[in-house]
Amino acid sequence: MEIKFDENKIRTDLKIDAKGIGIPTGAANAFIERVLKATKRAIKDKPAITEKDLIRIISKELEKYNPDFAYVYRNRGKII
């Protein structure tokens, strides 16, 4: 299923996840901005992107900065 890249929604979701796992606000904002920039670069040449692709790309980028953050985002909605 093709989705639209909504930068503000992703930013909000990532901020919520970062706060939930205790990442300081300043560090979280820096991670998020870098991840969004890399994500936009990764999808700019793709004519369509699925939600699964977007989650995979964002998780891969988050892994560089904080593996726990990547895990929480990748499993968003699955964690009880």
CYANA upper distance limits for C-alpha pairs under 8 A (distance plus 0.5 A):
  1 MET  CA     50 THR  CA      5.99
  1 MET  CA     51 GLU  CA      7.60
  2 GLU  CA     48 ALA  CA      6.63
  2 GLU  CA     49 ILE  CA      5.98
  2 GLU  CA     50 THR  CA      5.09
  2 GLU  CA     51 GLU  CA      7.42
  3 ILE  CA     48 ALA  CA      8.13
  3 ILE  CA     49 ILE  CA      6.73
  3 ILE  CA     50 THR  CA      6.16
  3 ILE  CA     51 GLU  CA      6.63
  4 LYS  CA     49 ILE  CA      8.25
  6 ASP  CA     10 ILE  CA      6.83
  7 GLU  CA     11 ARG  CA      6.53
  7 GLU  CA     36 LEU  CA      7.77
  8 ASN  CA     12 THR  CA      6.65
  9 LYS  CA     13 ASP  CA      6.64
 10 ILE  CA     14 LEU  CA      6.54
 11 ARG  CA     15 LYS  CA      6.68
 11 ARG  CA     32 ILE  CA      7.17
 11 ARG  CA     36 LEU  CA      8.32
 12 THR  CA     16 ILE  CA      6.81
 13 ASP  CA     17 ASP  CA      6.78
 14 LEU  CA     18 ALA  CA      6.52
 14 LEU  CA     32 ILE  CA      7.37
 14 LEU  CA     73 TYR  CA      7.77
 15 LYS  CA     19 LYS  CA      6.64
 15 LYS  CA     28 ALA  CA      7.37
 15 LYS  CA     29 ASN  CA      7.95
 15 LYS  CA     32 ILE  CA      8.23
 16 ILE  CA     20 GLY  CA      6.65
 17 ASP  CA     21 ILE  CA      6.97
 17 ASP  CA     69 PHE  CA      7.67
 17 ASP  CA     72 VAL  CA      7.37
 17 ASP  CA     73 TYR  CA      7.40
 18 ALA  CA     22 GLY  CA      6.70
 18 ALA  CA     23 ILE  CA      5.75
 18 ALA  CA     24 PRO  CA      8.30
 18 ALA  CA     25 THR  CA      8.35
 18 ALA  CA     28 ALA  CA      6.64
 18 ALA  CA     69 PHE  CA      7.00
 19 LYS  CA     23 ILE  CA      6.33
 19 LYS  CA     24 PRO  CA      7.83
 19 LYS  CA     25 THR  CA      7.83
 21 ILE  CA     68 ASP  CA      8.36
 21 ILE  CA     69 PHE  CA      7.86
 23 ILE  CA     27 ALA  CA      7.30
 23 ILE  CA     28 ALA  CA      6.51
 24 PRO  CA     28 ALA  CA      6.57
 25 THR  CA     29 ASN  CA      6.58
 26 GLY  CA     30 ALA  CA      6.85
 27 ALA  CA     31 PHE  CA      6.66
 28 ALA  CA     32 ILE  CA      6.48
 29 ASN  CA     33 GLU  CA      6.63
 30 ALA  CA     34 ARG  CA      6.79
 31 PHE  CA     35 VAL  CA      6.55
 31 PHE  CA     62 LEU  CA      7.79
 31 PHE  CA     65 TYR  CA      7.09
 32 ILE  CA     36 LEU  CA      6.55
 33 GLU  CA     37 LYS  CA      6.64
 34 ARG  CA     38 ALA  CA      6.70
 35 VAL  CA     39 THR  CA      6.47
 35 VAL  CA     58 ILE  CA      7.03
 35 VAL  CA     61 GLU  CA      6.12
 35 VAL  CA     62 LEU  CA      6.92
 36 LEU  CA     40 LYS  CA      6.58
 36 LEU  CA     58 ILE  CA      8.17
 37 LYS  CA     41 ARG  CA      6.84
 38 ALA  CA     42 ALA  CA      6.66
 38 ALA  CA     61 GLU  CA      7.79
 39 THR  CA     43 ILE  CA      6.76
 39 THR  CA     54 LEU  CA      8.47
 39 THR  CA     57 ILE  CA      6.95
 39 THR  CA     58 ILE  CA      6.82
 39 THR  CA     61 GLU  CA      8.21
 40 LYS  CA     44 LYS  CA      6.37
 42 ALA  CA     57 ILE  CA      8.22
 43 ILE  CA     49 ILE  CA      7.97
 49 ILE  CA     53 ASP  CA      6.76
 49 ILE  CA     54 LEU  CA      7.34
 50 THR  CA     54 LEU  CA      6.85
 51 GLU  CA     55 ILE  CA      6.68
 52 LYS  CA     56 ARG  CA      6.64
 53 ASP  CA     57 ILE  CA      6.67
 54 LEU  CA     58 ILE  CA      6.62
 55 ILE  CA     59 SER  CA      6.41
 55 ILE  CA     73 TYR  CA      8.16
 55 ILE  CA     74 ARG  CA      6.74
 56 ARG  CA     60 LYS  CA      6.57
 56 ARG  CA     74 ARG  CA      7.71
 57 ILE  CA     61 GLU  CA      6.88
 58 ILE  CA     62 LEU  CA      6.61
 58 ILE  CA     70 ALA  CA      8.31
 59 SER  CA     63 GLU  CA      6.56
 59 SER  CA     70 ALA  CA      5.28
 59 SER  CA     71 TYR  CA      7.77
 59 SER  CA     73 TYR  CA      7.07
 59 SER  CA     74 ARG  CA      6.34
 60 LYS  CA     64 LYS  CA      7.64
 60 LYS  CA     70 ALA  CA      7.66
 61 GLU  CA     65 TYR  CA      7.99
 61 GLU  CA     70 ALA  CA      8.38
 62 LEU  CA     66 ASN  CA      6.50
 62 LEU  CA     67 PRO  CA      7.34
 62 LEU  CA     69 PHE  CA      6.99
 62 LEU  CA     70 ALA  CA      5.41
 63 GLU  CA     67 PRO  CA      5.06
 63 GLU  CA     68 ASP  CA      8.27
 63 GLU  CA     69 PHE  CA      7.79
 63 GLU  CA     70 ALA  CA      5.65
 63 GLU  CA     71 TYR  CA      8.48
 66 ASN  CA     70 ALA  CA      6.97
 67 PRO  CA     71 TYR  CA      6.68
 68 ASP  CA     72 VAL  CA      6.71
 69 PHE  CA     73 TYR  CA      6.73
 70 ALA  CA     74 ARG  CA      6.47
 71 TYR  CA     75 ASN  CA      6.62
 72 VAL  CA     76 ARG  CA      6.38
 75 ASN  CA     79 ILE  CA      6.71
